[in-house]
Amino acid sequence: MRRVLAALTLLVVGCGGDDQVPRASQTPTAVPTAVPTAVPEPPPRPRATKLTIGVTGDLLPHLPVVDRARTADGYDFRPMLRPIRGWVRGNDLAFCHVETPLAPGAPVGYPVFRSPPALARAVKATGFDACSTASNHSVDQGQDGIDSTRRALDEAGLRHTGTFSNPRQRRRAAMLEARGVKVALLAYTQMTNGIPLPHPWSVNLAEAGRILRDARRARRAGAQVVIVNLHWGTEFSSAPDAFQRTLARRLSRSRAITAVVGQHAHVVQPIRRVGRLWVVFGEGNLLSNQSAACCAAATQDGMLVRLHLRVGPRAQRVDRITYTPTWVRHPDYAILHARKAARASYNRTVATVGRSRRLKPVP
C-alpha cells in the first residue's frame, strides 16, 4: 500500500512540474515600441527681392548740343553722358526719356525737332536699358520720324515704348527682367503741340482709362512691377498743375501701377506720395541747351532718381527714393553732380523736391 501511495505522489509532483512550463497561449504579447514621427518643417518663406530702377529727365538735343557732338564722321554724344555712367550702371535697370525724333538728315532744332540717331548709341553706351519716347515732340517728323526713332533704338539694343509703327506694337508693354523680376515700362504724353497723330495708335496719349487698362494688361502678361512714364505738366513751372494732380490721384487708386515718373516741364518738380503711389512729377532736363539765357536758371537742373523697390511673391512696393541733383555745364554740356559743380542748382533742386525719411537727396 505504501508503494502505491509513493507512486501516486511522484505522479502528482511530475504533473505539477509540467505546469511550470508556460503554455503558448500564456506567452506575454510583445508591446510595440512607438517610433516618433518626424514633423516636417514648414518651407521657408520666399524672401523679397530688392530692386533698384533709375529714371532720368529729358534728353533734348537743341542745335548747340548737336553741334558740340559733331565729329569728323558723324556725332558722338557720349562725352556729355560719361559723367553719369557710373550712376546709370549702378542700377538694376535704368530708363531714359528721348524727347525728340531720331531721324537721318540735317538736324533741326526748336520748335520742330529732328535729332541725330547717334544719340541712341550714346544712350546705350552709358548703360541705359530702355527709353520712353512719348512726348510733345513725338510727331514732329510724322510717322516717318516715329519709325526711324524706333529703328535707331532697336539698332542700339535699347528697349523702348510710347510711340509705335503699328497697332500690334501698342498693345505690348516694354517688358524687362532684372534679378528674376519682370518689370513693365509704359509711356504716355499729355500733348503733341497741336500736331495731329498720323494714326490713332502712333503715340500713347495720357488718358487715365487707357493707362489703367495697359497696366492691367501688363500684369496679366507677367509684370511684377509696372512703371508709368508721363510727359506732362506746364513748362518752366516747378509746381505740378491741375492735370498732373488729377491724373496722379486717379492712377493712385489702382494697385496695378508701382510708381509714376515724369518729364516735360524742363525744371525739376516735387516727388510726392499720392495715396499709396509714389509720383516723381518732373525730373527736369538731363541734357539740353536751356539756361537763364533763354528761359529760367532752373532749366540747367535735373535729377537722377533711384527707386528702391521690394518685390515679394504677392506684393511689391517702393521702399524709398533717393535722388542725385544734376547740372548741365555749358558749353560742353557735360552732365555733372550739382553739389560739386553748382551748389545753387543743388539747393534749388532739394528745395523743390523735398526730403523725408523715405525720400533723400544724395549728398
Secondary structure, 3 states (H helix, E strand, C coil): CHHHHHHHHHHHHHHHHHHCCCCHHHCCCCCCCCCCCCCCCCCCCCCCEEEEEEEEEEECCCHHHHHHHEECCEECCHHHHHHHHHHHHCCCEEEEEECCCECCCCCECCCCCEECCHHHHHHHHHCCCEEECCCCCCCCCHHHHHHHHHHHHHHHCCEEECECCCHHHHCCCEEEEECCEEEEEEEEECCCCCCCCCCCCCECECCHHHHHHHHHHHHHCCCCEEEEEEECCCCCCCCCCHHHHHHHHHHHCCCCCCEEEEECCCCECCEEEECCEEEECCEEEEECCCCCCCCCHHHHEEEEEEEEEEECCCCEEEEEEEEEEEEECCCCCCEEEHHHHCHHHHHHHHHHHCCECCEEECC
